[in-house]
Amino acid sequence: MSVEESRYSPKFNSPSADITFKSSDGVFFRIHRKNLEVCTEGFPPSDVVATEDEVVELTETSTTLELLFQFIYPQRHPALDTTPFDILYPLAEASEKYQVFPAMNICHIRLRDMVQQHPAEISVYAAKHNYPYLVSHVAPMMIGMDPIKVAQILPPHLIVPWTRYIQEWIRVHRQTTLVLTYNGRCHEDRKICDSRITNENAWQIFAFSCMRKLSSGIQTLRALDEVFDVAQDWKVMKDTFVRYELRANAPVPQCCQNDLAAWRKKIDDAIASIPKFSTFL
């Protein structure tokens, strides 16, 4: 096999193919034009007219094209369930660019499964290619990111909508962080905390601990399990003030559990009232 021939994709090198593409890293793909016509809308690019002897150069790598072209033939398509993000994302962009319909569908489903790890990149993809439900799904995961980094990642037309969306989270944070009528000094029903076994006001310690966590920023609204986890505070109190034989079985006082649950519900309800990011677009 000649050096030139070795640069052809082994999967896409049919003698009966009638159009040839070249990847950005120099690999050739012989493709049947009729398959492009059936499965795509933008392939080949509308401004390209190629004969059998001519080559259409593309900006995508051979790794991307090797996957992409598998979606235009009548065969079992790649599942992409184990495809890493750095390969899946360019494939998703290419499938949208050339309107390879079978690939578009599976790519956006797989990207949806990666929003926890790559929220900013996927939000850009979703907004750019009109997946509003995915935009709204990803947006809450980005509130704790550095605003400068977010501004650098988002396209210009999303900056103002993003700013308006973040203002809603800031409003909720401001209105729900310090909502205790007595600032945690006593319970909301004005009763003394039922934590006599410690000789200390457990509610005051729990309330101040939660307020301290919430005060670190709006990102804490996405981590309420951690904010309202007072297990360590209670352990310290028991180890310090409770007789040894009572430590293991002494639960968090019910009055404290009730007020913590009520406080969290106020925050959850306020978060639920925040409009979806897609409404700002």
C-alpha positions as CSV (number, residue, x, y, z in Angstrom):
1,M,0.0,0.0,0.0
2,S,1.4,3.4,-1.0
3,V,1.8,6.2,1.5
4,E,-1.0,8.1,-0.2
5,E,-3.3,5.1,0.0
6,S,-2.6,4.6,3.7
7,R,-4.0,8.0,4.4
8,Y,-7.5,6.8,3.4
9,S,-9.9,5.8,6.1
10,P,-10.2,2.0,6.2
11,K,-13.9,2.2,6.9
12,F,-14.7,4.7,4.2
13,N,-12.7,3.8,1.1
14,S,-15.2,2.2,-1.2
15,P,-14.3,2.1,-4.9
16,S,-17.9,2.9,-5.8
17,A,-17.9,6.1,-3.7
18,D,-18.4,9.3,-5.7
19,I,-17.2,12.0,-3.4
20,T,-14.0,12.3,-1.3
21,F,-13.5,14.4,1.8
22,K,-10.3,15.3,3.5
23,S,-10.0,15.8,7.3
24,S,-8.1,18.6,8.9
25,D,-5.4,16.1,9.8
26,G,-5.0,14.7,6.3
27,V,-7.1,11.6,6.2
28,F,-9.3,10.9,3.1
29,F,-12.9,9.6,3.2
30,R,-14.6,8.2,0.1
31,I,-18.3,8.6,0.6
32,H,-21.5,7.8,-1.4
33,R,-23.2,11.0,-2.3
34,K,-26.7,9.4,-2.2
35,N,-26.3,8.6,1.5
36,L,-25.4,12.2,2.2
37,E,-28.6,13.3,0.4
38,V,-30.8,10.9,2.3
39,C,-29.4,11.4,5.9
40,T,-28.1,15.0,5.9
41,E,-29.1,18.5,4.8
42,G,-25.8,20.3,4.9
43,F,-23.4,17.8,3.5
44,P,-21.4,18.5,1.4
45,P,-21.3,22.2,2.2
46,S,-23.7,24.1,-0.1
47,D,-20.9,26.1,-1.7
48,V,-18.9,23.1,-2.8
49,V,-19.3,21.4,-6.1
50,A,-17.0,18.4,-6.4
51,T,-16.4,15.8,-9.1
52,E,-15.3,12.3,-8.4
53,D,-11.7,13.3,-8.9
54,E,-11.9,16.3,-6.6
55,V,-11.5,16.4,-2.8
56,V,-13.6,18.5,-0.4
57,E,-11.5,19.6,2.5
58,L,-13.3,19.8,5.9
59,T,-12.2,21.5,9.1
60,E,-13.0,18.5,11.3
61,T,-10.4,15.9,12.4
62,S,-10.4,12.3,11.2
63,T,-11.6,11.1,14.6
64,T,-14.7,13.2,14.3
65,L,-15.4,12.3,10.7
66,E,-14.8,8.6,11.3
67,L,-17.7,8.7,13.7
68,L,-19.9,11.1,11.8
69,F,-19.9,9.2,8.5
70,Q,-21.0,6.0,10.3
71,F,-24.4,7.7,10.8
72,I,-25.2,8.1,7.1
73,Y,-25.1,4.4,6.2
74,P,-27.7,1.7,6.8
75,Q,-25.9,0.0,9.7
76,R,-26.0,0.0,13.5
77,H,-24.9,3.4,14.6
78,P,-22.4,4.1,17.3
79,A,-24.1,4.2,20.7
80,L,-21.6,6.8,22.0
81,D,-22.4,5.8,25.6
82,T,-18.7,5.5,26.5
83,T,-17.4,8.2,24.2
84,P,-15.4,10.8,26.2
85,F,-16.5,14.5,26.1
86,D,-13.5,15.7,24.1
87,I,-14.6,13.4,21.3
88,L,-18.3,13.7,21.7
89,Y,-18.5,17.5,21.7
90,P,-16.8,18.0,18.3
91,L,-18.9,15.2,16.9
92,A,-22.1,17.0,18.2
93,E,-21.0,20.3,16.7
94,A,-20.2,18.6,13.4
95,S,-23.5,16.8,13.3
96,E,-25.3,20.1,13.8
97,K,-23.1,21.9,11.3
98,Y,-23.8,19.4,8.5
99,Q,-27.3,18.5,9.7
100,V,-26.6,14.8,10.1
101,F,-29.9,14.0,11.6
102,P,-29.3,10.5,13.1
103,A,-26.1,11.8,14.8
104,M,-27.7,15.0,16.0
105,N,-30.3,13.2,18.1
106,I,-28.0,10.8,19.9
107,C,-25.3,13.4,20.5
108,H,-27.6,15.8,22.3
109,I,-28.9,12.9,24.5
110,R,-25.4,11.9,25.4
111,L,-24.3,15.5,26.2
112,R,-27.3,15.8,28.4
113,D,-25.8,13.0,30.5
114,M,-22.6,15.1,30.9
115,V,-24.0,18.4,32.1
116,Q,-22.7,17.9,35.7
117,Q,-19.1,17.8,34.4
118,H,-19.3,20.3,31.5
119,P,-22.2,22.7,32.2
120,A,-20.8,25.8,30.5
121,E,-19.8,24.1,27.2
122,I,-23.1,22.2,27.0
123,S,-25.1,25.4,27.7
124,V,-23.4,27.1,24.7
125,Y,-24.1,24.1,22.5
126,A,-27.7,23.9,23.6
127,A,-28.3,27.6,23.0
128,K,-26.5,27.7,19.7
129,H,-28.4,24.8,18.3
130,N,-31.8,25.5,19.8
131,Y,-32.3,22.9,22.5
132,P,-34.1,25.2,25.0
133,Y,-35.0,22.4,27.5
134,L,-31.2,21.5,27.7
135,V,-30.3,25.2,28.2
136,S,-32.7,25.4,31.1
137,H,-31.5,22.1,32.5
138,V,-27.8,23.2,32.5
139,A,-28.2,26.8,33.7
140,P,-28.7,26.1,37.4
141,M,-25.4,24.1,37.5
142,M,-23.5,27.2,36.3
143,I,-24.5,29.6,39.0
144,G,-21.5,28.8,41.2
145,M,-19.0,29.3,38.4
146,D,-16.6,32.3,38.2
147,P,-18.7,35.0,36.4
148,I,-15.7,36.0,34.3
149,K,-15.2,32.5,33.1
150,V,-18.9,32.2,32.2
151,A,-18.7,35.5,30.3
152,Q,-15.7,34.2,28.3
153,I,-17.5,30.9,27.4
154,L,-20.9,32.2,26.6
155,P,-21.6,33.8,23.2
156,P,-22.3,37.5,23.3
157,H,-26.1,37.2,22.7
158,L,-26.3,35.1,26.0
159,I,-24.5,37.5,28.3
160,V,-27.6,39.8,29.0
161,P,-30.0,36.8,29.5
162,W,-27.5,35.2,31.8
163,T,-27.1,38.3,33.9
164,R,-30.8,38.6,34.3
165,Y,-31.0,34.9,35.2
166,I,-28.3,35.3,37.9
167,Q,-30.0,38.3,39.4
168,E,-33.0,36.0,40.1
169,W,-30.7,33.6,42.0
170,I,-29.2,36.6,43.9
171,R,-32.6,37.8,44.8
172,V,-33.6,34.4,46.2
173,H,-30.3,34.1,48.1
174,R,-30.7,37.5,49.7
175,Q,-34.3,36.8,50.7
176,T,-33.8,33.4,52.1
177,T,-30.4,33.4,53.8
178,L,-31.4,35.5,56.8
179,V,-35.1,34.7,57.2
180,L,-35.1,33.6,60.8
181,T,-37.3,36.0,62.8
182,Y,-35.1,35.9,65.9
183,N,-31.8,35.3,64.0
184,G,-31.5,31.9,65.4
185,R,-31.4,33.0,69.1
186,C,-34.6,31.0,69.7
187,H,-37.0,29.0,67.7
188,E,-39.5,30.6,65.4
189,D,-42.3,29.8,67.8
190,R,-40.4,31.7,70.4
191,K,-39.9,28.6,72.5
192,I,-36.6,27.7,74.1
193,C,-34.7,24.9,72.3
194,D,-35.4,21.5,73.7
195,S,-31.7,20.6,74.1
196,R,-31.4,20.6,77.8
197,I,-29.2,17.5,77.8
198,T,-26.4,19.6,76.4
199,N,-26.9,22.6,78.7
200,E,-26.5,24.6,75.4
201,N,-28.9,26.1,72.9
202,A,-28.5,23.6,70.0
203,W,-30.8,25.6,67.7
204,Q,-28.6,28.7,68.0
205,I,-25.5,26.7,67.0
206,F,-27.4,25.0,64.1
207,A,-28.9,28.2,62.8
208,F,-25.5,30.1,62.9
209,S,-23.8,27.1,61.2
210,C,-26.4,27.1,58.3
211,M,-26.2,30.9,57.9
212,R,-22.4,30.8,57.8
213,K,-22.6,28.2,55.0
214,L,-25.2,30.1,53.1
215,S,-23.3,33.4,53.4
216,S,-20.5,32.1,51.1
217,G,-22.6,32.8,48.0
218,I,-25.4,31.8,45.7
219,Q,-23.7,28.6,44.8
220,T,-24.8,27.2,48.2
221,L,-28.4,27.2,46.9
222,R,-27.4,24.3,44.8
223,A,-25.9,22.4,47.8
224,L,-28.7,22.6,50.4
225,D,-28.1,19.0,51.6
226,E,-24.7,20.2,52.8
227,V,-26.0,23.5,54.1
228,F,-28.5,21.9,56.4
229,D,-26.4,18.9,57.4
230,V,-25.9,19.6,61.1
231,A,-24.6,16.1,62.0
232,Q,-21.1,17.3,62.7
233,D,-22.3,20.3,64.8
234,W,-24.4,17.9,66.9
235,K,-21.6,15.4,67.3
236,V,-19.3,18.2,68.7
237,M,-22.0,19.3,71.1
238,K,-22.6,15.8,72.3
239,D,-18.9,15.1,72.7
240,T,-18.6,18.3,74.7
241,F,-21.7,18.4,76.8
242,V,-23.5,15.1,77.0
243,R,-22.7,12.3,79.4
244,Y,-20.9,9.5,77.7
245,E,-23.7,6.9,78.1
246,L,-26.2,9.3,76.3
247,R,-24.0,10.3,73.3
248,A,-24.6,7.5,70.9
249,N,-28.4,7.6,71.1
250,A,-29.1,11.3,71.5
251,P,-30.8,12.5,68.3
252,V,-30.9,16.1,67.0
253,P,-33.7,17.7,69.0
254,Q,-37.1,17.5,67.2
255,C,-37.7,21.2,67.5
256,C,-34.4,21.9,65.7
257,Q,-35.3,19.3,63.0
258,N,-38.7,21.0,62.5
259,D,-37.2,24.5,62.0
260,L,-34.4,23.3,59.8
261,A,-36.9,21.6,57.6
262,A,-39.2,24.7,57.5
263,W,-36.3,26.9,56.6
264,R,-35.1,24.7,53.8
265,K,-38.6,24.5,52.4
266,K,-38.7,28.3,52.2
267,I,-35.5,28.2,50.1
268,D,-36.7,25.3,48.0
269,D,-40.0,27.1,47.2
270,A,-38.1,30.3,46.3
271,I,-35.7,28.4,44.0
272,A,-38.7,26.7,42.3
273,S,-40.1,30.2,41.6
274,I,-37.0,31.2,39.5
275,P,-38.0,31.3,35.8
276,K,-36.2,28.9,33.5
277,F,-33.2,30.3,31.7
278,S,-34.9,29.8,28.4
279,T,-37.5,32.4,29.3
280,F,-34.8,35.1,29.3
281,L,-33.6,34.2,25.7
